[in-house]
Amino acid sequence: MRNHSLRLFFALLAPTLALAAPNPRLVLPEFSALAKKATESVTITLDAALLGMAGRFLNGDDPQDAATKEILKGLQGIYIRSYTFDKDAAYQQADIDEVRNQLSAPGWNRLVQTRSRKSQANVDIYIMVANNQATGLALIASEPRQFTIVNIVGAIDLDKLHKLEGQFGVPKLDIDVPKAPAPNKK
Amino acid sequence: MSEDLESRLRAALRPVAPGDEFTRNLIARVTKDQGPEANARGARGRSSKPSAWWLSASMAASLLIAAGVQHHLQERRETQRGLEARRQVIEALRVTSQKLNLAYEVIKSESSPRADDEPGV
C-alpha cells in the first residue's frame, strides 16, 4: 500500500519536475515586421531530424565537414534569426527584449557580455549547463544596423567550437564551461 | 450429216468416271491447300494466350517502372532536403562564428590602451 502511494506520488511529481526543468530552446518571435524592413535576413530553423539529415550529407573526409559533423553530434537544434538594415535604429531594443527576458529564467548563465561604445556592438553569450555539460547556448548580438539571435540546443562541446577556428572564422574565445550552475548574472 | 455430228458430240461429252490417279491428285491438292489455313487457324488459337501474358507482363512492368520512378523522386527529394539542411548548418555556423568573432574583437580591444570598449567576461 505504501509502495503504491509512493508510485502515485512520483507519478504526480514527474510532470511538475518536467515543467520545472530548464528548457534550452528559446521561443523566437517571427520578426515578420522587421524582416520586411531588412535588406538581408537569415532565418534558420534546424531541429534534430534536419541536423541528422544534414550530417548524412557531410563528407567525413573533408576537414571542414568533419569538424562540422563533430559539432553536430549531440545537438538537438540550431535556431537563428539575423536581420541587416540599410540605416541605423531600424529596430528597437524592445524587439530583442522578448528573447532576452527568456534568458533570465533559471538555468541560463551569462558567459560573455561585451559592450562597445566605439562600434556600438553589444554581444551577450548565455549558456545553460546541466551536469557540467552545456545543454544550450544563446547569443544575442546587436549592432546599429544588424541584430542576430542564435540559439543552439543540445550537448555543446565548446572545445569542438574551438576546433572550427580558421575554418568558419571562429576565434579562440578561451571560454570555459561553468562547472556547476551558477545564479543568473543578468 | 447433222445426226452424225450430234452422235459424235454426245460421244465426246459423255460422262466419264475420273481415274484413280485424278482422284489421288485431287485429294493431295486439297490436303495441300488446307494445310497453311489449318496452320494459320492454329496459330490464331494459340496467339490468344500470349496476348494475355503480354498484357500481364506489361502491366507488371508498368507498375515496376512507376514504383522505380516514385522511389527515384523520393530519393531526389530527400537528397535536396539533405543538401538544403547541410547548407543551413554551414550558414548557421558561419553566422555564429561571425558573432563570436565580433565578441572576440571587442574583448581583444580591451587590451588596447586606446580602446574605449567595455567588455566583460
Boltz contact constraints between the chains, C-beta under 6 A:
constraints:
  - contact:
      token1: [A, 42]
      token2: [B, 95]
      max_distance: 6.0
  - contact:
      token1: [A, 44]
      token2: [B, 88]
      max_distance: 6.0
  - contact:
      token1: [A, 44]
      token2: [B, 92]
      max_distance: 6.0
  - contact:
      token1: [A, 46]
      token2: [B, 88]
      max_distance: 6.0
  - contact:
      token1: [A, 50]
      token2: [B, 85]
      max_distance: 6.0
  - contact:
      token1: [A, 53]
      token2: [B, 82]
      max_distance: 6.0
  - contact:
      token1: [A, 53]
      token2: [B, 85]
      max_distance: 6.0
  - contact:
      token1: [A, 54]
      token2: [B, 85]
      max_distance: 6.0
  - contact:
      token1: [A, 54]
      token2: [B, 86]
      max_distance: 6.0
  - contact:
      token1: [A, 54]
      token2: [B, 89]
      max_distance: 6.0
  - contact:
      token1: [A, 56]
      token2: [B, 82]
      max_distance: 6.0
  - contact:
      token1: [A, 57]
      token2: [B, 82]
      max_distance: 6.0
  - contact:
      token1: [A, 57]
      token2: [B, 83]
      max_distance: 6.0
  - contact:
      token1: [A, 57]
      token2: [B, 86]
      max_distance: 6.0
  - contact:
      token1: [A, 78]
      token2: [B, 92]
      max_distance: 6.0
  - contact:
      token1: [A, 80]
      token2: [B, 92]
      max_distance: 6.0
  - contact:
      token1: [A, 80]
      token2: [B, 95]
      max_distance: 6.0
  - contact:
      token1: [A, 82]
      token2: [B, 95]
      max_distance: 6.0
  - contact:
      token1: [A, 112]
      token2: [B, 103]
      max_distance: 6.0
  - contact:
      token1: [A, 112]
      token2: [B, 121]
      max_distance: 6.0
  - contact:
      token1: [A, 113]
      token2: [B, 120]
      max_distance: 6.0
  - contact:
      token1: [A, 114]
      token2: [B, 103]
      max_distance: 6.0
  - contact:
      token1: [A, 114]
      token2: [B, 106]
      max_distance: 6.0
  - contact:
      token1: [A, 114]
      token2: [B, 119]
      max_distance: 6.0
  - contact:
      token1: [A, 115]
      token2: [B, 118]
      max_distance: 6.0
  - contact:
      token1: [A, 116]
      token2: [B, 106]
      max_distance: 6.0
  - contact:
      token1: [A, 116]
      token2: [B, 117]
      max_distance: 6.0
  - contact:
      token1: [A, 117]
      token2: [B, 116]
      max_distance: 6.0
  - contact:
      token1: [A, 118]
      token2: [B, 116]
      max_distance: 6.0
  - contact:
      token1: [A, 121]
      token2: [B, 102]
      max_distance: 6.0
  - contact:
      token1: [A, 123]
      token2: [B, 102]
      max_distance: 6.0
  - contact:
      token1: [A, 123]
      token2: [B, 103]
      max_distance: 6.0
  - contact:
      token1: [A, 139]
      token2: [B, 99]
      max_distance: 6.0
  - contact:
      token1: [A, 141]
      token2: [B, 99]
      max_distance: 6.0
  - contact:
      token1: [A, 141]
      token2: [B, 102]
      max_distance: 6.0
  - contact:
      token1: [A, 148]
      token2: [B, 99]
      max_distance: 6.0
  - contact:
      token1: [A, 150]
      token2: [B, 96]
      max_distance: 6.0
  - contact:
      token1: [A, 168]
      token2: [B, 93]
      max_distance: 6.0
  - contact:
      token1: [A, 168]
      token2: [B, 94]
      max_distance: 6.0
  - contact:
      token1: [A, 168]
      token2: [B, 97]
      max_distance: 6.0
  - contact:
      token1: [A, 169]
      token2: [B, 97]
      max_distance: 6.0
  - contact:
      token1: [A, 169]
      token2: [B, 101]
      max_distance: 6.0
  - contact:
      token1: [A, 170]
      token2: [B, 97]
      max_distance: 6.0
  - contact:
      token1: [A, 170]
      token2: [B, 100]
      max_distance: 6.0
  - contact:
      token1: [A, 171]
      token2: [B, 101]
      max_distance: 6.0
  - contact:
      token1: [A, 171]
      token2: [B, 104]
      max_distance: 6.0
  - contact:
      token1: [A, 173]
      token2: [B, 104]
      max_distance: 6.0
